[in-house]
Amino acid sequence: MTTLTSVYRGGLRTESTHTRSGSNLITDAPVDNKGKGEAFSPTDLVCTALATCMLTTIGIWAEGEGVDITGMQTAVVKIMTANPRKIGEIQVTLIQPNLKATDAQKERLKEIAHTCPVALSLHDTVKQTVRFEF
């Protein structure tokens, strides 16, 4: 079964549809690459995928351990390189200042973030800098 479909809408904009749910998302080229920057860029979505994968995989483990991570947030910085134009670094900060977890559980959460499927899928030339505020 197809996971998603994407259509070029013109003006450096695409529309993608998630097959199972019917959810749609729009991408625009970023302003620094001839776009309008009115929506996520494709490289923004790579960064979003990394951050949300970390949260999701942490959430799966945390639920099984009885650790409540509700409200955990990420702050993401994307750093592009010029030649070739690509993502050079993704900085992710996971934020949950009042996390109620043991030190061992916090260490496990950190390991999970670093080994989520998206983190493991990114090319080695994309630096992943992950910080934890909990």
C-alpha positions as CSV (number, residue, x, y, z in Angstrom):
1,M,0.0,0.0,0.0
2,T,1.2,3.5,-0.8
3,T,2.3,5.5,2.2
4,L,1.7,8.9,0.7
5,T,1.3,10.8,-2.5
6,S,2.7,14.2,-3.4
7,V,1.7,16.7,-6.2
8,Y,3.7,19.7,-7.4
9,R,1.2,22.6,-7.3
10,G,3.5,25.2,-9.0
11,G,5.3,28.2,-7.5
12,L,7.7,25.8,-5.7
13,R,4.9,24.4,-3.6
14,T,3.9,20.7,-3.1
15,E,0.9,19.1,-1.5
16,S,1.3,15.6,0.1
17,T,-1.5,13.3,1.3
18,H,-1.1,10.6,3.8
19,T,-2.9,7.6,2.3
20,R,-4.3,6.0,5.4
21,S,-5.6,9.1,7.2
22,G,-6.1,11.5,4.3
23,S,-4.1,14.2,6.2
24,N,-2.5,16.8,3.9
25,L,0.5,19.0,4.3
26,I,2.0,21.7,2.1
27,T,5.6,22.4,1.5
28,D,7.2,25.6,0.1
29,A,10.7,26.2,-1.0
30,P,12.5,28.4,1.7
31,V,13.0,32.1,1.2
32,D,16.7,31.6,0.9
33,N,16.2,29.2,-2.0
34,K,13.7,31.2,-4.2
35,G,10.6,30.2,-2.3
36,K,7.9,32.0,-0.4
37,G,8.6,30.2,2.9
38,E,4.9,30.1,3.7
39,A,5.0,26.5,4.8
40,F,7.5,23.9,6.0
41,S,10.3,23.3,3.5
42,P,11.2,19.7,2.6
43,T,14.4,20.1,4.8
44,D,12.2,21.5,7.6
45,L,10.2,18.2,7.4
46,V,13.4,16.2,7.8
47,C,14.1,18.1,11.0
48,T,10.5,17.7,12.1
49,A,10.7,14.0,11.4
50,L,13.8,13.7,13.6
51,A,12.2,15.7,16.5
52,T,8.9,13.9,16.4
53,C,10.4,10.5,16.1
54,M,12.5,11.2,19.2
55,L,9.3,12.3,21.1
56,T,7.3,9.3,19.8
57,T,9.9,6.6,20.6
58,I,10.5,8.2,24.0
59,G,6.8,8.2,24.5
60,I,6.4,4.5,23.7
61,W,9.1,3.6,26.2
62,A,7.9,6.1,28.8
63,E,4.3,4.8,28.7
64,G,5.5,1.2,29.4
65,E,7.6,2.5,32.4
66,G,4.8,4.7,33.8
67,V,6.9,7.9,33.2
68,D,4.6,10.8,32.1
69,I,6.3,12.9,29.4
70,T,3.1,14.8,28.5
71,G,4.1,18.3,27.5
72,M,7.7,17.4,26.5
73,Q,8.8,19.8,23.8
74,T,11.5,20.1,21.3
75,A,13.3,23.2,20.0
76,V,15.0,22.5,16.6
77,V,17.7,24.4,14.7
78,K,18.4,23.5,11.1
79,I,21.8,24.5,9.7
80,M,22.2,24.2,6.0
81,T,25.5,24.0,4.1
82,A,26.0,25.8,0.8
83,N,28.1,23.5,-1.4
84,P,26.4,21.2,-1.8
85,R,23.2,22.6,-0.5
86,K,22.0,20.2,2.2
87,I,21.3,19.9,5.9
88,G,24.7,20.1,7.6
89,E,23.4,19.9,11.2
90,I,20.2,19.4,13.1
91,Q,20.2,20.6,16.7
92,V,17.4,19.2,18.8
93,T,16.7,20.2,22.4
94,L,14.3,18.0,24.3
95,I,12.6,20.1,27.1
96,Q,10.7,18.7,30.1
97,P,11.9,20.7,33.1
98,N,9.7,18.9,35.7
99,L,10.2,15.4,34.5
100,K,9.5,12.9,37.2
101,A,11.9,10.1,36.5
102,T,14.9,8.4,38.0
103,D,18.4,9.1,36.8
104,A,18.5,5.7,35.1
105,Q,15.2,6.4,33.4
106,K,16.5,9.8,32.2
107,E,19.6,8.1,30.8
108,R,17.4,5.6,29.0
109,L,15.3,8.4,27.5
110,K,18.5,10.0,26.1
111,E,19.6,6.7,24.6
112,I,16.2,6.3,22.9
113,A,16.4,9.8,21.4
114,H,19.7,9.1,19.9
115,T,18.6,5.7,18.4
116,C,15.1,6.5,17.1
117,P,14.5,5.3,13.5
118,V,14.9,8.7,11.9
119,A,18.1,9.4,13.8
120,L,19.5,6.1,12.5
121,S,18.2,6.7,9.0
122,L,20.0,10.1,8.5
123,H,23.3,10.0,6.6
124,D,26.4,10.2,8.8
125,T,27.3,13.6,7.2
126,V,24.2,15.2,8.9
127,K,25.5,16.1,12.3
128,Q,22.9,15.5,15.0
129,T,23.4,17.6,18.2
130,V,20.9,16.6,20.9
131,R,20.5,18.4,24.2
132,F,18.3,17.5,27.1
133,E,16.7,19.9,29.6
134,F,15.2,17.6,32.2
